[in-house]
Amino acid sequence: MAAAIVKKVKACLEQNVFKVLSDETFLKLYYRFFIGRKLDLDHPQGYNEKLQWLKLHDRNPEYIRLVDKYMAKQAAAELIGNQYIPSVIAGPWKDVEEIDIERLPEKFVLKVSHDSGGVVICDDKRTFNWKAAKKKLKKALKYNYYYVGREWPYKNIVPCIFAEEYLECHDDGGLTDYKFMCFNGVPKLMFTVTERTGGIKVDFFDMNFNHLPIVRHYPNSEHRIEMPEHFGLMKELSQKLAKDFPHVRIDFYEVSGRIFFGEWTFYPGNGFEEFASYEDDLKMGELITII
């Protein structure tokens, strides 16, 4: 698909051009555009297809709290303990102008509660571009992420900004994400996200950390990815956080021998990230039980 066309479509999404469409109509159009197939909501088979079905039919009200990045911290702490939760060091704020940047530490992360990507990282306050950060955060506060892919839990989150502790990483490629894909409360496979500073790489693994030949939207890394020190504990914690949800992705980081919870994600990639092999889409789809 031509990059220019994809860029234009994404721009339309950011501007909420298609907000007048019903959820079902929107999902059918975008599934066809990004996945290249007709969306069958009556008999969904593939992973991406079933994610669209779940958006429309799995309306557990608890999801709203769990996708709210500020509220999720307390929710996760209730299940696995505060020791795995990155600390909130200031906030929340309803407006960017409420933030007193001078009172924040030399390193910190600013996040908005209601979207994906509304993050500002400060690793050195002496060179931090606060003007650019304010501009980004102001834009994020006005943005309703629900309209990007009709992930309904985001629609009515009350936006806020908060400051989170900075997780120090000594790898030039940035922090590695460990993302556990859980089905009916059980982690069945996971993937890593690496090399964020040089072009994102995604690699899938089974629950024994054997590399799987799956490619979804992003290429595999050319480098060997080592099993995290606390891989077993991550599996255990992901199961506690996944409860009995039909499907959810649980994210972690491992920094200096400690595990940190990232987020709950109920519709990874919005269900619009293509697999290199449709067979992999179907195999992963078999793990989601549609009632």
VOGU-3710 file (C-alpha; in Angstrom, 3 decimals, decimal comma):
1> maaaivkkvk> 0,000/0,000/0,000  1,427/3,372/-0,993  2,892/5,180/1,994  1,380/8,476/0,860  -2,150/7,025/0,909  -1,678/5,524/4,361  -0,349/8,859/5,593  -3,437/10,679/4,292  -5,787/8,161/5,889  -3,995/8,466/9,227
11> acleqnvfkv> -4,219/12,249/8,976  -7,977/11,932/8,491  -8,151/9,714/11,559  -6,240/12,267/13,633  -8,686/14,974/12,561  -11,712/12,794/13,349  -12,948/13,235/9,766  -14,896/9,976/9,913  -16,537/10,454/13,311  -19,996/10,590/11,695
21> lsdetflkly> -19,751/6,921/10,710  -21,215/4,234/12,964  -18,713/1,956/14,689  -19,628/-1,005/12,498  -19,404/0,916/9,233  -16,101/2,483/10,256  -14,584/-0,870/11,219  -15,663/-2,532/7,986  -14,133/0,240/5,883  -10,865/0,365/7,788
31> yrffigrkld> -10,477/-3,385/8,047  -10,743/-3,569/4,264  -8,260/-0,701/3,881  -5,579/-1,883/6,316  -6,017/-5,677/6,213  -7,219/-6,007/2,625  -10,114/-8,354/3,411  -13,837/-8,090/3,961  -14,710/-7,951/7,650  -17,018/-10,832/8,576
41> ldhpqgynek> -18,624/-9,909/11,879  -21,079/-12,807/11,749  -18,378/-15,486/11,605  -15,052/-13,857/12,574  -12,029/-16,120/12,180  -8,728/-14,254/12,223  -7,119/-12,434/15,127  -7,616/-8,976/13,642  -11,172/-9,835/12,648  -12,053/-11,035/16,149
51> lqwlklhdrn> -10,624/-7,858/17,680  -13,171/-5,878/15,647  -15,960/-8,171/16,903  -14,809/-7,641/20,492  -14,903/-3,860/20,054  -18,570/-4,091/19,140  -19,777/-6,841/21,473  -17,513/-7,096/24,546  -18,583/-4,033/26,545  -17,240/-4,803/30,010
61> peyirlvdky> -17,431/-1,424/31,820  -14,278/-2,276/33,787  -12,250/-1,716/30,615  -12,762/2,058/30,900  -10,821/2,214/34,152  -8,142/-0,160/32,915  -7,281/1,762/29,738  -7,171/5,096/31,596  -3,411/5,405/32,100  -3,809/7,281/35,379
71> makqaaaeli> -6,573/5,117/36,867  -4,903/1,907/35,666  -2,047/2,349/38,108  -4,310/1,939/41,116  -6,189/-0,899/39,434  -2,944/-2,783/38,757  -1,612/-2,113/42,269  -4,756/-3,690/43,731  -4,002/-6,899/41,833  -0,205/-7,231/41,940
81> gnqyipsvia> 1,078/-4,656/44,451  2,595/-1,167/44,282  6,146/-2,485/43,891  5,530/-3,156/40,182  3,899/0,179/39,352  5,920/3,187/38,070  5,389/6,001/40,559  3,312/9,095/39,854  5,538/11,965/40,995  3,134/14,846/40,281
91> gpwkdveeid> -0,328/15,597/38,983  -2,873/14,957/37,759  -3,489/18,222/35,922  -6,443/19,139/33,703  -4,508/21,850/31,875  -0,904/22,146/30,705  -0,598/25,571/32,313  -1,072/23,988/35,751  2,260/22,171/35,459  5,140/23,771/37,351
101> ierlpekfvl> 8,056/22,387/35,407  10,580/23,771/37,915  9,203/21,538/40,669  9,728/18,345/38,671  12,978/16,333/38,972  15,739/16,398/36,388  14,274/13,334/34,654  10,589/12,502/34,311  7,852/11,350/31,915  4,638/13,271/31,226
111> kvshdsggvv> 1,635/11,254/30,061  -1,973/11,916/29,197  -4,553/9,516/30,562  -6,750/8,957/27,539  -4,794/8,100/24,405  -1,882/6,211/22,885  1,210/8,266/22,126  0,543/11,309/24,294  3,892/10,956/26,055  6,707/13,439/26,650
121> icddkrtfnw> 10,036/12,178/27,986  12,536/14,417/29,741  15,926/12,805/30,322  17,689/16,117/31,015  15,761/19,176/32,165  18,643/21,464/31,125  17,990/20,708/27,455  14,257/19,915/27,700  12,093/21,757/25,157  9,172/22,676/27,396
131> kaakkklkka> 7,551/24,818/24,713  7,332/21,870/22,294  6,174/19,571/25,096  3,338/21,929/26,040  2,224/22,114/22,429  2,110/18,319/22,142  0,248/17,887/25,431  -2,296/20,605/24,637  -3,079/18,878/21,363  -3,368/15,510/23,112
141> lkynyyyvgr> -5,827/16,858/25,693  -8,231/17,878/22,916  -7,964/14,553/21,114  -10,462/11,713/21,518  -8,543/8,501/20,787  -11,783/6,542/20,424  -12,254/7,874/16,890  -8,947/6,392/15,660  -10,088/2,778/15,775  -13,395/2,817/17,675
151> ewpyknivpc> -11,909/1,359/20,846  -15,001/2,244/22,872  -13,388/2,274/26,363  -11,471/5,443/25,465  -14,514/7,471/24,442  -15,520/8,924/27,811  -12,246/9,003/29,742  -11,753/12,367/31,440  -8,395/13,625/30,088  -5,604/14,591/32,454
161> ifaeeylech> -1,818/14,863/32,485  0,444/13,337/35,110  4,174/13,030/35,719  5,664/9,565/36,113  9,076/8,430/37,276  11,716/8,112/34,565  12,837/4,511/34,026  16,557/4,662/33,347  17,678/2,632/30,334  21,311/2,020/29,418
171> ddggltdykf> 20,547/0,498/26,019  20,937/2,825/23,020  17,824/1,277/21,485  15,645/2,287/24,427  13,578/0,211/26,817  12,442/-3,226/25,686  8,690/-3,839/25,975  7,592/-7,320/27,030  3,983/-7,771/25,922  2,072/-10,853/27,064
181> mcfngvpklm> -0,953/-11,867/25,017  -3,509/-13,446/27,319  -6,588/-15,400/26,298  -9,334/-16,187/28,808  -6,958/-15,080/31,547  -3,991/-17,211/30,439  -0,802/-15,922/28,740  -0,313/-18,003/25,577  2,405/-16,050/23,749  4,210/-12,738/23,972
191> ftvtertggi> 6,230/-10,346/21,894  9,007/-7,845/22,444  9,293/-4,342/21,032  12,880/-3,203/20,577  15,007/-0,653/18,704  12,508/2,188/19,063  15,164/4,761/18,227  16,200/3,125/14,971  13,002/1,609/13,559  10,692/-0,526/15,688
201> kvdffdmnfn> 11,255/-4,290/15,701  8,726/-6,834/16,974  9,505/-10,462/17,832  7,058/-13,119/19,021  7,893/-15,862/21,538  6,105/-18,792/23,147  5,840/-19,173/26,902  9,257/-20,817/27,062  10,777/-17,848/25,236  11,318/-19,762/22,019
211> hlpivrhypn> 11,286/-17,383/19,059  8,250/-17,791/16,779  8,286/-17,134/13,004  5,480/-14,561/13,198  5,654/-11,142/11,567  2,927/-8,607/12,254  3,298/-5,135/10,756  6,861/-4,619/12,031  9,942/-6,645/11,035  11,773/-8,988/13,369
221> sehriempeh> 14,998/-7,796/14,932  18,259/-8,953/13,400  19,722/-9,198/16,890  19,288/-11,956/19,410  16,821/-10,998/22,117  17,654/-12,402/25,516  15,051/-13,757/27,899  14,361/-11,186/30,625  15,677/-12,082/34,052  12,200/-12,231/35,555
231> fglmkelsqk> 10,348/-13,807/32,637  8,588/-16,315/34,891  7,373/-13,608/37,231  6,100/-11,576/34,289  4,010/-14,571/33,204  2,634/-14,954/36,710  1,741/-11,267/37,003  0,196/-11,128/33,535  -2,166/-13,936/34,496  -3,270/-12,032/37,608
241> lakdfphvri> -3,893/-8,898/35,541  -5,660/-10,681/32,683  -8,362/-12,153/34,940  -11,061/-13,796/32,800  -10,996/-11,332/29,920  -11,451/-13,005/26,502  -8,289/-11,271/25,341  -5,937/-8,625/26,686  -2,292/-7,746/26,261  -0,324/-7,050/29,446
251> dfyevsgrif> 2,853/-4,987/29,102  5,968/-4,916/31,272  9,434/-3,388/31,380  12,475/-4,766/33,169  14,888/-2,137/34,482  17,905/-2,778/36,708  16,506/-6,104/37,871  13,024/-4,715/38,592  9,738/-5,331/36,778  7,393/-2,477/35,963
261> fgewtfypgn> 3,824/-2,770/34,713  3,068/-0,850/31,531  -0,584/-1,091/30,549  -3,621/-3,167/29,630  -4,317/-3,247/25,879  -7,559/-4,860/24,760  -7,194/-4,334/21,000  -3,494/-4,590/20,078  -2,657/-2,571/16,997  -6,327/-1,599/16,866
271> gfeefasyed> -6,851/-4,855/14,974  -5,522/-3,099/11,871  -1,942/-4,400/11,864  -1,477/-6,981/9,134  0,334/-10,310/9,481  2,910/-11,292/6,875  1,098/-14,638/6,746  -2,690/-14,793/6,943  -2,246/-18,286/8,412  -0,692/-16,685/11,498
281> dlkmgeliti> -3,667/-14,324/11,725  -5,988/-17,346/11,685  -3,936/-19,372/14,189  -3,854/-16,515/16,658  -7,543/-15,916/16,076  -8,259/-19,473/17,247  -7,063/-18,429/20,711  -9,916/-15,916/21,103  -13,206/-17,492/22,099  -16,210/-15,733/20,588
291> i> -19,499/-16,545/22,317
//
